[in-house]
Amino acid sequence: MTSISRRQFLMGSASLAALANLKACAIHSAAERTGLASAYGDDFLVGTAISNDTLANDNQHLKTLIARDFNAITAENCMKSALVQPRQGQWDWGLADRFVNFGTQHDMHIVGHALVWHSQVPDDFFVHTDGSPIDRDELIQRMETHIRTLMGRYKGKIQTWDVVNEAIDEDKGWRKSAWFNTMGNADYVEHAFRLAHELDPSAHLIYNDYNMHNPGKRAFLVDVLKDYKRRGVPIHGVGLQSHVGLDYPDLQEFEASIEAYAAQGMRIHCTELEVDVLPVAWEFTGAEISTDFEYSDQLNPYADALPTDIQERLTERYVQLFRLFLKHRDKIDRVTFWGTHDGESWKNDFPVRGRTNYPLLFDRELQPKPAYFALMALKR
């Protein structure tokens, strides 16, 4: 399978008719509105990432909101290697099962994230029990065991997989991660896609990364896609993580990437969307979680509340983004927010711990923000 039809992809959308009986506290005029998923139902899936906290604490209020406004869900953390297999051969299915059961219960399109990534892996993934590094053959075996076990458990329930995450290092080509260094090359990427397709030929398989607007990164990935297409490597889509800010990235470059990847036959997924409203803490806008910065009050200017002018800029930025998404609705299959409300966003602690950020459509009380209503208005 080199692509999926739009009709096939949208079959995973949630049935909202059964969700009309909401508590009044969920959001303003809940019974009178149908939610984002319904509003954009003819355009693309609208998703959110579900956190471990939401799954562990069985937050029914939040789950009701998610089921009403979204028709696709991504496992924010519970399927990452370090959490689902904390040690080689030791599996923890508790939260992952809850995640899949929730999506199945509400007829949602379910995204598994992520099969192969250099970060958030178990301490023993790249080493033997004595601490010595494993070799290429052992790494391939461990990768195959991980992918076979995880995909095998949820075959037929998870429609899309982030097969490989963040394997390209900006303008430098393949990231020299433990995967690359142990393998001696980037063959593991192709191997992962071929194995995933073998295990579930009906699954939609994507490559996911940040800073996908970067021209150098775009050019490198386009060359990879051309090579993969020529040799029949089963990759079906590209995930643009979409960690953006009020004034970055340049949306013309973002659009150029949508067009460039789609030209290679890829379906486009905007996979981890949020709009950071805080001052940039570095000269680039990546999502490399191993980087941290010393806390500074200058980088946390809205500790108590978001000023009206910044709220307006946040709203306008979301409108700009969704106008772009609608322009390319023929290429885009899914737009997923990286979290549902401000209180659970990873941007509160990254790259500076202790900051208060406001990057999503719902505030800390689960109330919709002006940006939410502006996106709904785009479809009226």
N, C-alpha and C positions, 0 to 999 in steps of 0.2 A: 504494500500500500504506500503510495507516494503522497496522497492527500486524502481528505475526507470532504464529502459534500457538506454544504451549509445546513441542509435539512438533517443529515445524520448528526452533525455536531450539536444542533440545537435541540435534538431529542432529549438531551439530558436536562433541559430547563425545568424549573420547579413549577408545580401546579399551585397557583396562588389562591384558587377558589376556596381551598380548605383552610386558609389562614385568615379569614375575615374577622374571626372572633378574637380580637386582640384587646389587651388591657389598655385603658385610656392613658395610663402612665407611660406606655411604650414610647410614643412620640406624638406630636401635635396632630389632632384630627386623624388618628390612625385608621379608623373605620372608613374614612372618606377617601383615602388615597390607596393606590395599588402598589407603589414601590418602584424602585429603580429597574428591577428586572423586568417588570411588566412594561414600563415606559419605553425601554430600549429593546424589547423583545424581538422586533423586526430587524434590529441592527447587529447586535452581538450579545453574548452572554455578559452579565455583570456579576462579578464574584467578589469574595472577601476571603482573607486568610483567617483561619480559626486557631486561636492560641491554645497552648496547653492549659492555661488557667481556666479558660472557658470550658474546656473539656473536663478538667479535673473537678471543678466546683459545680458543674451542672447548672450554669447560670441560665435559668429558664427565661428570664426577662430578655437577656441578650440573644439567646437562641431564637426567641420569637421574632425579634427584630431581624436577625439574619435570615430566617426563613421567609420573611415577608419581602425584604428588599433585594435579595440576591438569589440567583439561580445556579451559581457555581461556587464551590468552596475549594480552598487549597489548605493542605496541612502546613501550617506555619513552621512548626518544629517537630511534631510528634513522629514523623517518618524519617527524619534525618538520622544518619547512621549512628551517631553517639547516643541517641535516645531510644531508638527501636532495637539496636543491638549494642548495648553498652560494653560488652566484652564478646570476643569471638565465641560464637555458639550459644550465647545467652541472649534470648530475645524477650522483649517487654512489649506486649501487644495491647496493653490496657487502653492507652489514650488513642492509639491508631485505630483500634476497633471502634471506639466511641465516635471517632471522627467519621469513619466510613459508614457506620450505622446511622448517624445523623443525616448524612447526605443521601443515603438510600431511602430513609424514612420520608424525606421531603422531595424526593425525585430530582435531586440536584446533579449537576455535572461535577464530578469529583476529580480533583487533580492531586496526584501523588508527587511530593516534593521532598527530597531529590535523591535519585538513585546513586549518583556519583558526584562527590564534591570533595574538595581538599580540606574544607573546614568542618568543624563539628563532627569529627570522626572519633571513634573510641581510641583511647591511649595506646591500645595494643594492635591497632589495625595495620600499621606499617612495620611492626617489629615482631620478633620472636619473643617467647616468654623470658629469655635471658637479656632482652633489650637490644639484641643485634638486629640490623635491618633485614627484612625479607628480600628475596630476589624477585625477578620479573614473573617467573612461573607461579610462585606462591601468591603474588599480588593478583594475578589473573584468576587464580582459583578462589581467592577470597572475594573478589568482585563478583564472580559468577555465583558463588554461594549466596552472597547478599542479595543480588538481583533476583535470582531464582526463588529464594525464600520469600522475599517481600512481594514480588509480583504474583507469585503463585498463590499467596494467601488471599489476595484481593482481585484475582482475575475475574473479569466480568462485572466488577463493581466500580473500578477506577477506569475512567475513560481516557484520561490524559496523564502522561508522566513527564515531569522534568527529568529527563534521562541524565544529562550532564549539566552541571551548574558551574559557571564562572571559570572556564578553562582557558580563557584568552586574557592576556595581560596587556591591556591597552594597545599601544603601538609596538609592542615587543613580540608579538606572535603568541605562541602557546605559553601559558603560565608555567614557570619552572617549579611546580608544586611537587609534593611527595609522589603523586601519581606519575608525573612526567619523569622525575628523576629516577624512580625505581624502574619504570618501564624502559627508560632510555629514549623515549619519543612519546608522541601523542596517540599511538595506536589504541590506547585504552578507550578513547572517545568513540572511535568507530566500532570497537568490539562491544562496547556497552549498547550502542544503538542496534547492532545486529542481534545481540542476545535478547534485548527487550522485545524486538519485533518477532523473534522466534517464539518467545514465551507467550506473547499475546498479539497476534497479527491484527486484531481489531483496535488496538490501543493507538492513540494519537501521541506521537513521540516528538518532544521538542528540546531544543538547546536553549538554555536560559542564562542571561548575563546582564550586568549593569553597564552603564555608560555606552549603550548601544548606538548613541548618536555620534560617538567619536569617529571621525572619518577614517582614521587609521585602523581602528578596530573593525569598522564596517567593511573596509576593503579586504582585510584579512579573512573575515568570516565569509564574505562573498566568494572568495577564492576557494575556501574550504567547501562551501556548498556546491560550487561548480564541480569540484573534484568528487565529492560524495555522490552527486547526481549522476555523473559519468560512470561511476563504479557501482551504482545501485545500493548505496548505503541508505537504509530506511530512516531518514529524518524528515519529519512532516511539517514542522513549524519552528519559529524562532520566538523566544520570549524576551521582550524588552522590559527589564525590571521596572523602569519608569520611576525611580527615586529622584524626584525633581524638586526644585525650589521655586520661590516666587519669581526669580529672574534668570533661572537656568534650568535646562540647557536651552540653546538656541532651537526654537521649534522648527525652523527650516531644516536644520540638520537632523532633527528627530524625524521629520517627515521624509527626508531623503533616505533614511534607513528603512522606514516602513516600505517605501517604494523599491529599494534595492533588494531587500530580502524577499519581498513578494515576487519580484521579477525572477527569482530563482525557484519559484514554485512553492515557497513557504507560506503557510498560514501564519498570521501575525497574532501574538498574544501580548497584551500589556499586563505584565504579571504581578507586579509588586508596587502598585501606584500609591504614592502619597505626595503631598506638597509640604516640604519643610519650610516653616516660616521664620526660623531662627537664623542668626548670622552664621555664615559658612565658617567652619572651624579649620579648614584647610584649603589649599589652592585647587583641589580637585574634588569631584563629587562622586566618590565611589561608595561601595557597600562592603568593603573589606573589614570584617568585624574584629580582626586581630589588632587593629589600630585603636588607640585610646589617647585622650588628651586630658591634661590637668584641668580641673574645673575652674571656671572664671565667671564672675558675675556679668562681665561684658558679653559673654556668650549666652546668658540666660536672662534676657531683658523683660520677659513677660511671665514672671514667676507666679503672679496672682491672676492675671486675666489677659486676654488678647485684645489689644486696642482696636477701636472701630476701623481705623484706616487700614490696619493690617488684615482685619477680617474681610474688608472689601477687596483687598488685593488677593487674598486667598480665594475668594469667590470668583474673581475675574480670571485667575489662573486656571481654575478648574473648568470654567466656561471655555477658555481658549483651548485647553486640552481636548475637551469633549467635542468641540467643533471640528478639531482635527480628526478625532476618531470617527466622527460621523462622515466626514469627507471621504474617509478610506474604509467605510463599513464593508465594502466588497472584499477587502483584504484582511480585515480584523475579525477574528472569531471570539475573542474574549478580552474584557478589561476587568482586572482584579485589583481591588484595594488591598494594601498590606496591613490588614487589621480593620476593625469596624469603628471603634471609637478612640478618641485621643488618649484616654487613660491607659490603653493597652499597647500603644504604638511603641515600637523599638526605638523610634527617633527621640524618645524622652531620655534615653541613656546613651545614644550613639551620635557622634563619636565622643561626646562629653557626658559623663555620668552626672545625674542629678538635675538635668535641665527639664523644663516644662515646655513641651511642644504641643502644637495644635494642628497636625497635618491631615486629619481625616474629615469625613463628612458628618460624623456624630461627635458631640462633646462628651465630657466625662460623666454626665448624667444621662447619657444615651439619647439626648435631644438632637434633632437635626439642626444643622447650622445653615446659615444663609446659602452657602455653596450647594447644599443638598437641594434646596428649593430652586436654585438657579438651574441646576442640571435637570430637574423635573420640568422646569419651564421651557427648556430647549425643545422638548418633545410635545408641547401643547400646540 
